[in-house]
Amino acid sequence: MRLVILAFFFRFRILTPAYDAYPLWLISVICEIWFALSWILDQFPKWFPITRETYLDRLSLRFEREGEPNQLAPVDVFVSTVDPLKEPPIITANTVLSILSVDYPVEKVSCYVSDDGASMLLFDSLAETAEFARRWVPFCKKYNIEPRTPEFYFSEKIDYLKDKVHPTFVKERRAMKREYEEFKVKINSLVAKAQKKPEEGWVMQDGTPWPGNNTRDHPGMIQVYLGSAGALDVDGKELPRLVYISREKRPGYPHHKKAGAMNALVRVSAVLTNAPFMLNLDCDHYINNSKAVREAMCFLMDPNLGKKLCYVQFPQRFDGIDRHDRYANRNTVFFDINMKGLDGIQGPVYVGTGTVFNRQALYGYDPPVSQKRPKMHCDCWPSWFCFCCGGSRKSKSKNKSGTGGLLSRLYSKNKKKKMMGKDYVRKGSGSMFDLEEIEEGLEGYEELEKSSLMSQKAFEKRFGQSPVFIASTLMENGGLPEGTNSQALVKEAIHVISCGYDEKTEWGKEIGWIYGSVTEDILTGFKMHCRGWKSVYCMPKRAAFKGSAPINLSDRLHQVLRWALGSVEIFMSRHCPLWYAYGGKLKYLERLAYTNTIVYPFTSIPLLAYCTIPAVCLLTGKFIIPTLTNLASVWFLALFISIILTSVLELRWSGVTIEDLWRNEQFWVIGGVSAHLFAVFQGLLKVLGGVDTNFTVTSKAADDTEFGELYLFKWTTLLIPPTTLIILNIVGVVAGVSDAINSGSGSWGPLFGKLFFAFWVIVHLYPFLKGLMGKQNRTPTIVVLWSILLASIFSLIWVRIDPFLPKQTGPVLKQCGVDC
């Protein structure tokens, strides 16, 4: 209905131009058409929203039977961090502790921490974390506490005795809280020590120099803290494996930032543990629900659905955001409406954290093909019918005797696995070549050796020169080959994280996290969906993961700028969803959704123009809409009603509140006229001109109050456009009202339409204005000066060369009256 109403609305807008303000009318119509296309891109992928429910008891009944080995699949958990001074080690430690105490069989959990800054601070912090985990993990499991991250558990303002009936709980909780305070003191002392680096560099406890003293030139490092023999908890039980990893870095080799670090984690985990599933977390996203991994396994281990899933995506939830969520940090509309809608098509997009992956999907394999119904054959019909058709009941092909039969038996277990247009072998699922082509006798041996050699070279070209890693890729259900030596595996793990390992391979192109974009997560999920994989969206009642979000305006805009810049980069690359992988297995509505994720920054240009038009109309006395007829009024009213109805429908099936929807709408305007605008120009400069500009935000300590950082204000160029728009529209309102007062009562009617549009802009930018003023008048003077200067220049130029004033030449001729 809204689409039909839009068609009639644009018919009216195009056929009835405002001749006295033609340029303004033309700009407004172009902007409105772009907004309509954006709405279509945003709305169409929501036609089939799905709300999924899991049954953890059924998972246990199937895979955790008494008296039998536990059949749950192993999981490798990845935590990535770069700079421990900007990403505090205590936050990373809490994330690691929540992973180690997860409600899952300990022998099936391995935690890999990637330190891309080669910091001895993080190395020592993990050693302290491993020691504290020996006491923390049994405490969590004994009393079944939530969340299992000590910082947030001890700071919760709830009745911690609820549902706890064990008499020793209070005593042990107090003791554990005391030990955690001591643990924090140790971590803080390490941070204080790391503030100033010694001239000779860091030295480890055994007296040897720290290999990562030069963060840009150091060897690969691996340290296993837990999971080895003897690393048990205080109750004598086994703990999950904890592994520290810092990949090799050398000058002249590209490192590909987070995507390169994640690919190193994929390779090293494949060599050391090779779990079939991997959970990816940021260092500030802890496990809030100890059963989160089990929630994912309800989908990934499902016999019908699991084999076709590339990942299970969880929504991102955040701590430390004020109740009003002024800058839409929770992003509720995206996580509870858009992502749930995508789940009904081919699956949600990958959002960078809180995702459990199928390892085989990251290796670039295609999903298994669904078994089609077998065609009718002669055995189903009478023999006389087969005779008439020239058919035969006997099999046309038999196993050859001798060598042919032996080779058939050897390779009959293997099937072909197609991967991006090529055939690759997978253990238990792919055959190397057609054995029927081998002739009888010994002639097939040479062909077998030749084919094996070609296959090995193809694998090395694709995955790199590591026979151990290549062997792991062929193991569909994970696990290590029998008889492996732990020392040899660590040596091989060092090899696969070397700086030049993925050169001249398909890592970052078709395998693993994809290189070439700031938002590597969107690109990685897009490539998987293009191969035909599906993903699901899991929203358990208790949030699976929680993180920390930037709550002040400057940091929030900088975060949005980075996301928008990544989208512009993808739009300019070969992976643009508008043209990439046509003829593949990406569903059209899913393609529309991916197109929306990369096109939205360009909406900033028409949005900026549309937010400027009301001020211009008020300053000049012109308007973009001519006098409305009764029919035109009906279309305007119908459009507004349809917008309200579609919003109500979304609110009903998603459970999102009106306040969240309104905050999202406000920040769409704030981010659109600031961060998105800068991202478009920065992306164009980077892709077309090779100029890499960075709009960075300086760091500054927050207040001691709970939401003190909300009022913290930092200078950034992003603040100028929205501030200028606010001043322009306020000046326009004042000028318009003043003109109406001077002109008499007849001019108030046309003024209301202009004031409506101006107030629309001001109301949407109100959170920005409130954040700009902040507490104690902390607005940077430079921002206000620049904005007033720009608004004044714009107003003066407009008055000086007003394009709407009639241009007259020669004398002005008037009729003479009585007083001539």
C-alpha positions in Angstrom: 0.0 0.0 0.0 2.8 2.4 0.9 4.5 1.6 -2.5 1.3 2.5 -4.4 0.8 5.7 -2.3 4.4 6.7 -3.1 3.8 6.2 -6.8 0.8 8.6 -6.7 2.6 11.0 -4.4 5.6 11.3 -6.9 3.2 11.7 -9.8 1.8 14.8 -8.0 5.2 16.1 -7.0 6.7 15.8 -10.5 3.6 17.1 -12.5 3.1 20.1 -10.3 6.4 22.0 -10.0 6.8 25.1 -7.9 7.7 27.6 -10.7 8.6 30.4 -8.4 11.2 28.2 -6.6 12.1 25.8 -9.4 15.7 24.9 -8.3 14.5 24.2 -4.8 11.6 22.1 -6.0 13.9 20.1 -8.3 16.4 19.4 -5.5 13.7 18.4 -3.1 12.1 16.0 -5.6 15.5 14.3 -6.4 16.1 13.9 -2.6 12.6 12.5 -2.1 13.1 9.9 -4.9 16.4 8.8 -3.3 14.7 8.5 0.1 12.0 6.3 -1.5 14.6 4.0 -3.1 16.4 3.8 0.3 13.1 2.9 1.9 12.6 0.1 -0.6 16.1 -1.3 0.0 15.5 -1.2 3.7 11.9 -2.5 3.7 11.9 -5.4 1.2 14.3 -7.7 3.1 11.8 -7.6 6.1 9.0 -9.4 4.4 9.5 -12.7 6.3 10.8 -12.0 9.8 11.6 -15.1 11.9 11.8 -15.5 15.7 13.7 -18.7 16.6 13.4 -20.8 19.7 16.0 -23.3 21.1 15.5 -26.3 23.3 18.7 -27.0 25.2 17.2 -30.0 26.9 16.8 -31.8 23.6 20.4 -31.0 22.7 21.5 -32.7 25.9 19.2 -35.7 25.3 20.7 -36.2 21.9 24.4 -35.6 22.5 25.0 -36.0 26.2 23.6 -39.4 27.2 24.6 -41.0 30.4 27.2 -43.7 30.2 28.3 -42.6 26.7 31.0 -40.2 25.6 29.9 -36.6 25.2 29.1 -36.0 21.5 28.9 -32.2 21.6 31.2 -30.6 18.9 34.4 -28.8 20.1 34.6 -25.0 19.8 37.6 -22.7 19.4 37.0 -19.2 20.8 38.9 -16.3 19.3 39.5 -13.0 21.2 41.3 -10.2 19.3 43.1 -7.2 20.7 45.6 -4.7 19.4 46.7 -2.2 22.0 46.3 -3.1 25.7 46.8 0.6 26.8 43.7 1.6 24.8 41.9 -1.7 25.4 42.5 -2.2 29.1 43.8 -5.7 30.0 41.3 -6.0 32.8 38.5 -5.9 30.2 40.2 -8.6 28.1 40.8 -10.7 31.3 37.1 -10.6 32.1 36.2 -11.7 28.6 38.7 -14.6 28.8 37.4 -15.6 32.3 33.8 -15.7 30.9 35.0 -18.0 28.1 36.9 -20.4 30.4 33.9 -20.8 32.7 31.3 -21.3 30.0 28.8 -24.1 30.5 30.3 -26.6 28.0 32.5 -29.7 28.3 36.0 -28.3 29.3 37.9 -30.6 27.0 35.9 -29.2 24.0 36.6 -25.5 24.6 39.8 -23.7 23.6 40.4 -20.0 24.0 42.8 -18.2 21.6 43.8 -14.6 22.4 45.4 -12.7 19.5 47.7 -9.9 20.5 48.4 -7.9 17.4 50.5 -5.4 19.3 53.0 -8.0 20.7 52.6 -6.5 24.1 54.3 -8.0 27.1 51.6 -6.4 29.3 48.9 -8.6 27.8 51.3 -11.6 28.0 51.8 -11.1 31.7 48.1 -10.2 32.2 47.0 -13.5 30.7 49.4 -15.4 33.0 47.7 -13.7 36.0 44.3 -14.4 34.4 45.1 -18.1 34.0 46.1 -18.3 37.7 42.9 -16.6 38.8 40.8 -18.8 36.5 41.9 -21.9 38.6 39.7 -20.5 41.4 37.1 -18.5 39.5 35.9 -21.3 37.1 35.0 -23.9 39.8 33.2 -21.2 41.8 31.0 -20.2 38.8 30.1 -23.9 38.0 29.5 -24.8 41.6 26.9 -22.1 42.2 25.8 -21.6 38.6 26.2 -17.9 38.6 25.5 -15.4 35.8 27.2 -13.6 34.3 30.5 -15.4 34.6 32.7 -12.4 34.2 33.7 -11.1 37.7 33.7 -7.4 37.0 30.1 -7.3 36.0 28.9 -10.1 38.4 30.3 -8.3 41.5 29.0 -4.9 40.3 25.4 -6.1 39.6 22.8 -4.2 41.8 20.6 -7.2 42.3 19.8 -9.7 45.1 22.7 -12.1 44.6 21.1 -14.6 47.1 18.1 -15.2 44.9 17.8 -18.9 44.0 21.0 -19.6 45.9 20.3 -22.1 48.8 23.9 -23.4 49.4 24.9 -22.4 53.0 28.5 -21.8 52.1 27.7 -19.6 49.1 27.9 -16.2 50.9 31.3 -17.1 52.6 32.8 -18.3 49.3 31.4 -15.3 47.4 33.0 -12.8 49.8 36.4 -14.7 49.6 36.2 -14.7 45.8 35.4 -11.0 45.6 38.4 -10.4 47.8 40.6 -12.5 45.5 39.2 -10.6 42.5 40.1 -7.3 44.1 43.7 -8.6 44.6 43.7 -9.8 41.0 42.7 -6.3 39.8 45.5 -4.8 41.8 48.0 -7.1 40.1 46.7 -6.2 36.7 46.7 -2.5 37.5 50.3 -2.7 38.7 51.3 -4.3 35.4 49.5 -1.5 33.5 51.4 1.1 35.6 54.7 -0.6 34.9 53.9 -0.7 31.1 53.4 3.1 30.9 57.1 3.7 30.5 59.1 1.4 28.3 62.8 0.8 29.4 65.5 2.0 27.0 66.9 -1.5 26.6 63.3 -2.9 26.1 61.2 -5.3 28.1 62.7 -8.3 29.7 60.8 -11.5 30.7 60.9 -13.1 34.1 63.6 -15.5 33.1 65.9 -12.7 32.0 65.5 -13.1 28.2 64.5 -10.0 26.1 60.9 -9.8 25.1 60.6 -10.8 21.4 58.0 -8.2 20.7 60.0 -5.1 21.8 59.7 -3.9 18.2 55.9 -4.2 17.5 56.4 -3.9 13.8 59.3 -6.3 13.5 59.1 -9.4 15.7 58.8 -13.2 15.3 55.6 -15.2 15.9 54.9 -16.1 19.5 52.7 -18.8 21.0 52.2 -19.6 24.7 49.8 -22.2 26.1 48.7 -21.3 29.6 46.0 -23.8 30.4 44.9 -27.1 29.0 48.3 -28.8 29.3 49.2 -31.4 31.8 49.1 -30.1 35.4 47.1 -26.9 34.7 44.1 -28.0 36.8 41.7 -25.9 38.9 41.8 -25.9 42.7 39.4 -28.8 42.8 41.8 -30.9 40.6 39.6 -30.7 37.5 40.7 -30.0 34.0 40.3 -26.4 32.6 39.8 -25.3 29.0 42.9 -24.5 26.9 44.1 -20.9 26.9 46.5 -19.9 24.2 48.3 -16.6 23.7 49.2 -15.8 20.0 51.1 -12.9 18.4 51.6 -13.4 14.7 54.9 -12.5 13.1 55.4 -9.0 11.7 58.2 -7.8 9.4 58.7 -4.5 7.5 57.5 -4.7 3.9 54.8 -7.4 4.5 51.1 -6.4 4.6 49.4 -7.3 7.8 45.7 -6.6 6.8 44.8 -5.4 10.3 42.1 -7.3 12.1 41.3 -9.5 9.1 44.9 -10.7 8.9 44.9 -11.4 12.7 41.7 -13.4 12.5 43.0 -15.5 9.6 46.2 -16.3 11.6 43.9 -17.5 14.5 42.0 -19.7 12.1 45.2 -21.4 10.9 46.9 -21.8 14.3 43.7 -23.2 15.9 43.4 -25.7 13.0 46.9 -27.0 13.7 46.6 -27.1 17.5 42.9 -28.2 18.1 40.9 -28.0 14.9 37.5 -27.6 16.3 34.8 -27.7 13.6 33.2 -24.5 15.0 34.7 -21.2 16.0 33.3 -18.4 18.2 34.6 -14.9 17.4 34.5 -12.2 20.1 36.0 -8.7 20.5 38.1 -8.2 23.6 35.3 -6.1 25.2 32.5 -8.5 24.5 32.1 -11.0 27.3 29.8 -14.1 27.5 26.8 -12.9 29.4 24.9 -16.2 29.1 27.0 -19.3 30.0 24.8 -21.5 27.7 25.5 -19.3 24.7 27.6 -21.9 22.9 24.9 -24.5 23.5 22.4 -22.1 22.0 24.5 -22.0 18.8 24.9 -25.8 18.7 21.1 -26.2 18.6 21.4 -24.9 15.0 24.9 -26.0 13.9 24.4 -29.6 15.1 20.9 -29.8 13.8 20.8 -32.8 11.4 18.6 -31.0 8.8 19.8 -27.4 9.0 23.3 -27.6 10.5 25.2 -28.7 7.4 24.0 -25.7 5.4 24.9 -23.0 8.0 28.0 -20.9 7.7 27.4 -19.1 11.1 25.0 -18.4 13.9 24.8 -14.6 14.6 23.8 -13.3 18.0 22.6 -9.7 18.6 25.0 -7.2 20.2 23.9 -6.0 23.6 25.7 -3.3 25.6 26.4 -2.2 29.2 26.9 1.3 30.5 24.4 3.1 28.3 22.0 5.6 29.9 18.3 4.9 30.0 17.4 7.4 27.2 20.2 6.1 24.9 20.5 9.6 23.3 22.7 8.5 20.4 21.1 5.1 19.6 24.2 3.2 20.9 22.0 0.1 21.4 21.2 0.0 17.7 18.0 -1.8 18.6 16.2 -1.2 15.3 19.1 -2.9 13.4 19.5 -5.8 15.7 15.8 -6.5 16.5 14.1 -5.5 13.2 16.5 -5.6 10.3 18.5 -8.7 11.4 15.4 -10.6 12.3 13.9 -9.8 9.0 17.0 -11.1 7.1 16.8 -14.4 9.0 13.7 -15.3 6.9 15.6 -14.9 3.6 19.1 -16.3 3.7 20.3 -15.2 7.0 21.6 -12.1 8.9 24.8 -10.3 7.9 27.9 -10.9 9.9 28.5 -8.0 12.3 32.0 -8.7 13.5 31.5 -10.3 17.0 29.2 -12.7 18.8 29.3 -15.2 15.9 29.8 -19.0 15.9 31.3 -20.1 12.5 31.3 -23.4 10.7 35.0 -23.8 9.9 34.4 -25.4 6.6 32.4 -22.4 5.4 35.4 -20.1 6.2 37.6 -22.4 4.1 35.7 -21.4 1.0 33.9 -24.7 0.5 30.4 -24.7 -1.0 27.6 -26.0 1.2 26.4 -29.6 0.7 23.9 -30.0 -2.2 20.5 -31.1 -1.1 19.6 -34.7 -2.2 17.2 -34.6 -5.1 14.5 -37.2 -5.5 15.8 -40.0 -7.7 14.5 -40.2 -11.2 12.3 -43.1 -12.4 14.3 -46.0 -13.8 13.6 -49.3 -15.5 13.4 -51.4 -12.3 10.1 -49.6 -11.6 8.4 -50.8 -14.8 7.6 -54.2 -16.3 10.4 -56.0 -18.2 8.5 -55.7 -21.5 8.3 -51.9 -21.1 12.1 -51.8 -20.7 12.6 -54.0 -23.7 10.4 -51.7 -25.8 12.4 -48.7 -24.7 15.7 -50.3 -25.4 16.5 -50.3 -21.6 18.3 -52.9 -19.7 17.9 -54.1 -16.1 21.6 -54.9 -15.9 24.1 -52.2 -14.7 26.0 -50.7 -17.5 29.2 -50.1 -15.5 31.0 -52.6 -13.3 34.1 -52.4 -11.2 37.1 -53.4 -13.3 39.1 -56.3 -12.1 42.6 -56.1 -10.7 44.0 -52.6 -10.0 40.8 -50.8 -11.1 38.8 -52.6 -8.4 41.4 -51.9 -5.8 41.5 -48.2 -6.6 37.7 -48.1 -6.6 37.7 -49.6 -3.1 40.4 -47.2 -1.9 38.6 -44.0 -3.2 35.0 -45.1 -3.0 34.5 -43.2 0.3 35.6 -39.9 -1.3 33.2 -37.6 -3.2 33.8 -34.4 -5.1 33.6 -31.1 -3.3 33.2 -28.1 -5.5 34.7 -24.9 -4.3 34.1 -21.7 -6.2 34.2 -23.3 -9.6 37.0 -25.8 -8.8 37.1 -29.3 -7.5 38.8 -29.9 -4.2 39.1 -33.1 -2.1 37.6 -33.3 1.4 38.0 -36.3 3.6 34.8 -38.2 3.7 33.2 -36.1 1.0 35.2 -35.7 -2.2 36.8 -37.9 -4.8 40.0 -37.0 -6.6 39.1 -38.1 -10.1 36.8 -40.3 -12.0 38.1 -43.9 -11.5 36.1 -45.3 -14.4 38.6 -43.6 -16.7 41.4 -45.8 -15.4 41.9 -48.7 -17.7 42.5 -52.3 -16.6 45.9 -53.5 -15.5 48.6 -51.2 -14.1 48.1 -48.2 -16.3 46.2 -46.3 -13.7 49.1 -45.9 -11.2 50.9 -43.2 -13.1 47.6 -41.2 -13.5 46.9 -41.7 -9.8 50.3 -40.3 -8.8 50.0 -37.4 -11.3 46.5 -36.5 -10.0 47.7 -36.6 -6.4 50.6 -34.3 -7.1 48.3 -31.8 -9.0 45.8 -31.9 -6.1 48.6 -31.2 -3.6 49.8 -28.2 -5.6 46.3 -26.9 -5.9 45.8 -27.1 -2.1 49.1 -25.4 -1.4 48.3 -22.6 -3.8 45.0 -22.2 -2.1 45.8 -22.8 1.6 49.5 -22.2 1.8 52.5 -24.6 2.3 51.6 -26.4 5.5 50.8 -30.1 5.1 49.4 -30.3 8.6 47.0 -27.4 8.0 45.9 -28.8 4.6 45.2 -32.2 6.3 43.1 -30.4 8.8 40.9 -28.7 6.1 39.9 -32.2 4.8 38.6 -33.2 8.2 35.0 -32.2 8.1 34.2 -33.0 11.7 37.5 -31.5 13.0 40.0 -33.2 15.3 43.7 -33.9 14.9 45.3 -36.8 13.0 46.2 -39.8 15.1 49.8 -40.0 16.4 50.4 -36.2 16.3 53.3 -34.8 18.3 52.5 -31.7 20.4 56.0 -30.2 19.9 55.8 -30.7 16.1 52.3 -29.1 16.1 53.6 -26.0 18.0 56.4 -25.7 15.4 53.9 -26.0 12.6 51.6 -23.4 14.4 54.6 -20.9 14.4 54.9 -21.6 10.7 51.3 -20.8 9.8 51.4 -17.4 11.6 54.5 -16.3 9.8 54.2 -12.9 8.0 54.5 -14.2 4.5 52.4 -17.4 4.8 49.3 -16.1 3.1 51.2 -14.5 0.2 50.3 -15.9 -3.2 47.4 -17.9 -1.6 43.7 -17.3 -1.5 43.7 -16.2 2.1 41.8 -12.9 2.3 40.5 -13.4 -1.2 38.3 -16.5 -1.1 39.3 -18.0 2.3 38.8 -16.7 5.8 38.3 -13.0 6.6 38.3 -11.0 3.4 41.0 -8.3 3.0 40.5 -4.8 1.5 37.9 -3.1 3.7 37.7 -1.5 7.2 34.4 -3.5 7.6 35.9 -6.9 6.8 32.9 -8.6 8.7 30.3 -7.5 6.1 32.5 -8.6 3.2 33.3 -12.0 4.8 29.6 -12.8 5.4 28.7 -11.6 1.9 31.2 -14.0 0.3 29.7 -17.0 2.3 26.2 -16.2 1.3 27.2 -15.8 -2.3 28.4 -19.5 -2.2 24.9 -20.6 -1.1 25.5 -20.8 2.7 22.7 -19.8 5.1 23.0 -18.1 8.5 20.6 -17.9 11.4 19.9 -15.3 14.0 19.7 -16.5 17.6 18.1 -14.3 20.2 18.1 -16.1 23.6 16.0 -14.6 26.4 19.1 -13.9 28.3 21.5 -11.9 26.1 24.3 -14.2 25.0 27.1 -11.6 24.8 27.5 -8.0 26.1 30.0 -5.3 25.3 30.8 -1.7 25.9 29.7 1.0 23.6 31.0 4.6 23.2 28.3 6.7 24.8 29.6 10.3 24.1 28.8 11.9 20.8 32.3 12.3 19.4 33.3 8.7 19.9 29.9 7.5 18.6 30.3 9.6 15.4 33.8 8.3 15.0 32.6 4.7 15.2 29.9 5.4 12.7 32.4 7.1 10.4 34.5 3.9 10.3 31.5 1.7 9.5 30.4 4.0 6.7 33.9 4.3 5.3 34.0 0.5 5.1 30.7 0.5 3.2 32.0 3.0 0.7 35.1 1.0 0.2 33.0 -2.1 -0.6 30.8 -0.1 -3.0 34.0 0.9 -4.9 35.4 -2.6 -4.9 34.8 -5.7 -7.1 32.8 -7.2 -4.2 30.0 -4.6 -4.6 26.6 -6.5 -4.2 25.2 -4.5 -7.2 27.3 -6.6 -9.6 29.3 -9.3 -7.7 28.4 -13.0 -8.0 25.4 -12.8 -10.3 24.4 -16.3 -11.3 25.5 -17.5 -7.9 23.4 -18.6 -5.0 22.7 -15.3 -3.4 19.0 -14.7 -3.1 17.7 -11.4 -4.6 16.2 -10.0 -1.4 19.5 -10.9 0.4 21.3 -9.0 -2.3 19.0 -6.0 -1.7 19.9 -6.2 2.0 23.7 -6.2 1.3 23.2 -3.4 -1.2 21.5 -1.4 1.5 24.5 -2.0 3.9 26.9 -0.3 1.4 24.7 2.4 -0.2 23.4 4.0 3.0 26.3 6.5 3.4 25.5 8.1 0.1 22.1 9.1 1.5 24.0 11.8 3.4 24.2 14.1 0.4 20.4 14.3 -0.3 19.8 14.4 3.5 22.1 17.4 3.9 20.4 19.1 1.0 16.9 18.3 2.4 17.9 19.6 5.9 19.1 22.9 4.3 16.0 23.5 2.2 13.7 24.5 5.1 16.1 27.3 6.1 16.4 28.5 2.5 12.6 28.5 2.1 12.2 30.6 5.3 14.9 33.1 4.4 13.6 33.6 0.8 9.9 33.3 1.3 9.7 30.6 -1.4 8.4 27.0 -0.9 9.0 23.7 -2.6 5.3 22.7 -2.8 2.7 24.9 -4.6 -0.8 25.5 -3.3 -2.3 22.1 -2.4 -5.5 20.9 -4.0 -7.9 18.6 -2.1 -6.6 15.5 -4.0 -3.0 16.4 -3.3 -3.8 16.8 0.4 -5.2 13.3 0.4 -1.9 11.9 -1.0 0.1 13.7 1.6 -2.1 12.5 4.4 -2.1 8.9 3.0 1.7 9.0 2.8 2.0 10.0 6.5 -0.5 7.4 7.6 1.3 4.7 5.6 4.6 5.6 7.2 3.0 5.4 10.7 1.3 2.1 9.9 4.5 0.4 8.6 6.3 1.6 11.7 3.6 0.2 14.0 3.7 -3.2 12.1 7.5 -3.4 12.7 7.1 -2.5 16.3 4.5 -5.2 16.8 6.5 -8.1 15.5 9.9 -7.0 16.7 9.1 -5.8 20.3 11.1 -2.6 19.8 9.8 0.4 21.7 8.6 3.7 20.1 11.5 5.5 22.0 14.1 3.2 20.4 12.5 3.8 16.9 12.6 7.5 17.5 16.2 7.6 18.8 17.2 5.6 15.7 15.4 8.1 13.4 17.1 11.0 15.2 20.6 9.5 14.9 20.0 8.6 11.3 19.8 12.3 10.6 22.7 13.2 13.0 25.0 10.6 11.6 23.9 11.2 8.0 24.8 14.9 8.0 28.1 14.3 9.8 29.9 10.9 9.8 28.3 9.5 6.7 29.0 12.6 4.7 32.7 12.6 5.7 32.9 8.9 4.9 31.6 9.4 1.4 34.3 12.1 0.6 37.0 10.2 2.5 36.2 7.0 0.6 36.1 8.8 -2.8 39.5 10.4 -2.0 41.0 7.1 -0.9 39.7 5.0 -3.8 39.9 7.5 -6.7 42.7 9.7 -5.5 44.8 7.5 -3.3 44.6 10.0 -0.5 44.2 8.4 2.9 42.7 10.9 5.4 41.9 10.1 9.0 39.4 12.0 11.2 40.7 10.8 14.5 39.2 11.6 18.0 41.6 12.4 20.8 41.3 10.3 23.9 40.4 12.0 27.2 39.5 10.6 30.7 35.9 10.5 31.6 34.2 11.8 34.7 33.8 9.7 37.8 30.0 9.8 37.6 28.2 6.8 36.1 27.3 8.5 32.8 29.9 11.2 33.0 31.3 10.3 29.7 28.0 11.1 28.1 28.7 14.8 28.6 32.3 14.5 27.6 32.9 16.5 24.5 35.9 16.2 22.1 36.8 18.3 19.2 36.3 16.6 15.8 35.6 17.9 12.3 32.5 15.8 12.2 30.7 18.3 14.4 30.7 21.3 12.0 28.0 20.3 9.4 25.2 19.4 11.9 26.0 22.5 14.0 25.8 24.7 10.9 22.4 23.1 10.0 21.0 23.8 13.4 22.1 27.5 13.3 20.8 27.9 9.8 17.3 26.5 10.6 17.0 28.5 13.9 18.0 31.7 11.9 15.4 30.7 9.2 12.7 30.2 11.8 13.4 33.6 13.4 13.5 35.3 9.9 10.3 33.6 8.8 8.3 34.5 11.9 9.6 38.1 11.8 8.6 38.5 8.2 5.1 37.1 8.9 4.7 39.5 11.8 5.6 42.4 9.5 3.5 41.2 6.5 0.2 40.8 8.3 -2.1 37.9 9.0 -2.3 36.7 5.4 1.2 35.5 5.4 0.8 33.1 8.4 -0.9 30.3 6.4 2.0 29.7 3.9 4.5 30.0 6.8 3.2 26.9 8.6 4.4 24.5 6.0 7.9 26.0 6.0 8.0 26.0 9.8 6.9 22.3 9.9 9.9 21.3 7.8 12.3 23.5 9.8 11.1 22.1 13.1 11.4 18.6 11.6 15.1 19.2 11.1 15.6 20.9 14.6 13.7 18.1 16.4 15.8 15.4 14.7 19.1 17.3 15.5 17.9 18.0 19.1 20.0 15.2 20.7 23.0 16.7 18.9 22.2 20.2 20.2 21.8 18.8 23.7 25.1 17.0 23.4 26.8 20.0 22.0 25.8 22.2 25.0 26.5 19.3 27.5 27.1 20.1 31.1 28.9 23.1 32.4 29.0 24.6 28.9 31.8 22.4 27.6 31.1 23.1 23.9 34.4 23.6 22.0 34.5 27.3 21.0 36.0 26.4 17.6 33.0 24.4 16.6 30.6 27.2 17.3 32.8 29.8 15.6 33.2 27.7 12.5 29.5 26.9 12.3 28.4 30.6 12.8 30.9 31.6 10.2 29.6 29.1 7.6 26.0 29.9 8.4 26.6 33.7 8.0 28.6 33.3 4.8 25.8 31.1 3.4 23.1 33.6 4.4 25.0 36.6 3.0 25.8 35.0 -0.3 22.1 33.9 -0.7 20.9 37.5 0.0 23.5 38.9 -2.4 22.7 36.6 -5.3 19.2 35.4 -4.7 18.4 33.1 -7.7 14.6 33.7 -7.2 14.6 37.5 -7.6 13.5 38.6 -11.1 16.4 40.0 -13.1 15.4 43.3 -14.8 17.3 45.4 -17.3 16.6 49.0 -18.1 14.3 51.5 -16.2 11.5 50.3 -14.0 8.3 51.4 -15.6 5.2 52.0 -13.5 1.8 53.5 -14.3 1.4 57.0 -13.1 -1.5 57.6 -10.8 -3.1 60.7 -9.5 0.0 61.7 -7.6 2.4 61.3 -10.5 
